[in-house]
Amino acid sequence: MSAKHPVISVTGSSGAGTSTAKVALEHIFRRENVTPAIVEGDCFHRFDRYEFREKSKEFAAAGKRLSHFSDEANLFDNIADLFKSYGEAGMGKARTYIHDDEEAKIYGVEPGRFTEWRDVGEGSDLLFYEGLHGGVEEVLPYTDLLLGIVPVVNLEWIQKIHRDTAMRGYSPEAVVENILSRMHDYIHFITPQFTNTDINFQRVPLVDTSNPFIARDVPTPDESVVVIRIRKPEKWGIDFPWLTSMLSGSFMSRRNTLVVPAGKMMFAMELILSPIIHDMMEKSRKG
């Protein structure tokens, strides 16, 4: 951890709502005049798209499964090295995974490949990581603020099924098979991270999702709440009475847990995180 060069990490799987957290943090950075060094977690996958396909075949031939959730498919030590190096000197090594043709034009690398490793962080005020593994054990000693974004698992499955069938052309059966194939790694590498997070934002549907595999629609924000658990409220100076007064329809369910309507998730993030980041940057600038 570093007062001079803070590291903020957002961990959560695809579709969990990490993009909402990213937008909320960008709003805060702009208001606080903060320049972040932004790193996306998929740059720490061990294999590019084509290598992953070949490795998956090798694993299958050996009776095993390879998923992007596991340590076998990711470079956890490299994430830790980035966080540690940035905390010490405000610099570190990262690269970019090229998702599509538009990014390929920018970086001159074909889709599905990585750019070369490069230095990141010069001229920045803090490091902002967003990805699947921002809370693994290897990175915890070097993280100043760890945020978890996770829907309840049935909602996560509904979102994945709808996204992969509508946007990626998979059949519902293929998506369910993919969920099953990654379950061991999800349990061992994804869910344990949320024990370590400083603040969790968990979306919970208020409609019946008991069988996510037949759900026709993804529950809307009006049909959901967000459960916000703050591990050490006293550390961050959280004022729960003020938050409940600002967030209409919110209430406390435990001494460190706030429940808000899902439509107010971004607003809640900004109210909670703005003073934390303000104090973080005050300490950083004082050096």
N, C-alpha and C positions, 0 to 999 in steps of 0.2 A: 504494500500500500504506500501511496505517496501523496503528501500534501502539495508538493510542487507540481507534479504531473499526474493528475487524477485519472483513473481508469473506470469508466462506466460500462457495464456489460448487461445486455438484454438477452436472456435465453428463452427459447420457446420454439416449438416445431412450426413448420410451414402451415399457414392458415390459422395459427393460434391467436393472432392479433398483434404480432410484433411490429407490423407496419403502423398500427395506431400509436404504439409507444414511440416509434421513430418520429412520427409527425409531431407528437406532443413535445418530445425532447428538442426537436428542431425549432419549435416555437419558443421554447425556453432559452435555447442557445442564442437565438436572434435577439430576444429582449435583454439578455445578460451580456450581449456583445462577446460571445464565446465562439472561438473557431475550433471546431472538433476535427480530429483525424478519424474518419469513419472507415471501419473495416467490416466487411461482410464475412460471416463465418464459413460460407461454402468455399472460400479460398484455401481453407485448411483441410479440405477433403484430400485423402491420400492419392486418389486416382481421378483422372479426368473421365469424361463420359465414356470414352471408348475403352480405356483401360478397365473401368469398372465393369463393363459388359463382359470382358474377357475373364476378369477375376471372378465374377459371379459364376461363370461357367465352370471354372476350376473348383470353386467352393461346392457347387452343385454336384460335380463329379465325385467329390469326397463326402457327399451326404451332408453338407453344411450350407448355411445361408449367409450371404453377405449383405449388409444394409448400411445406409449412410448414418445410422444411429450409432454404430459400434466403434470401438477403439481400433479395430482392424482396418477400418475405412477412413480414419481421420488422424490428423497430426496434433494430438493433444499437447505434446511437449512444445510444439512450435507456437501454439496459442499462448502457453505459459511464458515462453521466451519473449514473445511480443509484449505481453503485459508487464513482465519484469523489466525489460529493456526500456519500455516507455516510462514506467514509473521512476526509473533511475536517471534517464537522460532525455526524455521527451521524444525519443526516436525508437523505431523498431522495424522489423522485416515483415512484409505481407505481399500478397499478389492479388490478382483478380481472376475470378472464374467467368468465362465468357458464356452467357446464356443464349444469345440469339444473334441474328445478322446485324442488328443495329449496334450492339456492343462490339461485334467483330469489326465493323467499320471504324470505330473509335480507337480500338487497341491494335488492330492489324493482326488479330489472332482468330482462327476459325472457331465457330461455336462449339462448345463442349470441351474446349481446351483451357489451360491456364496461361496467364502472362508469366513473365519471369518474376522472380522475387525482387523486390525493390524496397528502398528505405521509405518509410512513411512517418509523418509526425512533425516535420519541420514547419515551424511557424504556428503550430497548433497550441491550444490551451488545455485540451484533454483528449483522451482516446475514447471513442465510442464504438463498441463491438456489438454486433447483432447477429445471432446465429443459434445453431442447435446446441452448442456445447460451451456456452459462456459461463456455466457454473460447475464444470467438472472439477474434481479434486485438485488437479494439477494447477489450475489458475487461481484458486481461492486466496492464496497468500498475497496475490498481487492485484486484487480487485477492490476498489474503494466503494463502489455501489453496484450491487447485483440485483437486477430486476427479473422476475419470472412472469411470463405471459402464458397462461395455459387455460384452455376450456376444460370442463369436465370431459371425461374420455368419450362418452357417447356422442356428445356434441362435436368433439374433434373428429370422430369417425364420420359423422354425417357430413361435416364440411369437406372432408377429404373425398368421400364418395361423390358428392355433387361436383366438386372442383375437377376431379380427375375424369369423370364421365363427360362433363359439359365442355371443359377446356382442353383436355388432353386426349380425348378420344378413346379412353379405356372403357371396357364393359364393366358393369357393376360387379360381376363375378371376379374379374381380374383385380379390381381394387380391393375387394374383400380378401383375396388370396395374398395380396401385397401386405395388407394390415396384419394378417396372421403370420406371415413370414418374418415380420419385423418385431413381433411382440416380445420375444426374449430380449432383444436389444433395447426396446423401448423401456421395459421394466428395469433393466440393469444400467442403462446409460442416460436416459432422459429423465424419468421420474425422480431419481435421487437428487438431481440438481435443485429441485424446488424445496428441499429441506434446508438448503444453504442460502437461499435468496434472502436479501434484506426486505424486499417487498414483493409480494405475489399479487397478481391481478388474475382472478379466475372467473371466467364467464360461465354462468349457470342458467340453463333454460328453465322457463316456468311452464313449459308445455311437455306433453308426454314424449319422451325420447327413449322409452324402454327397449324398443327394437330399432336401433339406428339403421339397420340394413334395409328397412322398408320405408323409411321416412321420405316423404315426397318433397319437403321443403326444409331449408335450413331455418331454424328459429330466428326471428328478427330481433333487433335490439329491444323493441317494445315487448317482446316475449321472453326477455332475459334480464338477469341482474348480474352485477360483477361483485364478487367477494374479494375484498382487499385485505390481505393479512400483512401486518407490519411486525417483523420479528422483534425488534427492540425499539418501541416507540420513543422511549426516553432518549435514546442515542441520537435520534433525528429531530427531536423537539416537536413531535406530532401533536397538534391541538385538535383532538377529536370533536369537542363541542363546536369549535369554529367550522370544521369540515361539515358536520351534519347541518349546521345552519346555512351553509353555502350551497349544499347539494340537496335540493328538494327531493323528498322521497327516500332519503338515505336513513340508515339506522345502524346502531352498534349491535353485533351479535355476540361478540366476546370482547374482552378488555382491549385486545389489539386487532380487532377485526371490524371493518366497516363494509356495509352492503349498500351499493348504489344502483340505480337503474342503469342498464347497459348503455342506453343512449347518452349517458353522462360520463362514460368511461374516460374519454379524452380530457374532459374538463376536470375530472377527479385527478387524473395523472398530473395535469399542470398545477393544480392547487397543492398537491402533496409534494411534487418534485421541485417546484420553483424555489422554495426557500432552502431546500437541501443543496441544490446546485449553486444557488447564490452564496451560501456559506462556504461551500467547497471552493468556489473561485476566489472568494475573499481571502481564504487561507493560502491558496496557491499564489495569489498576487503579492501577498505579504512575504512569501518565500520561506 
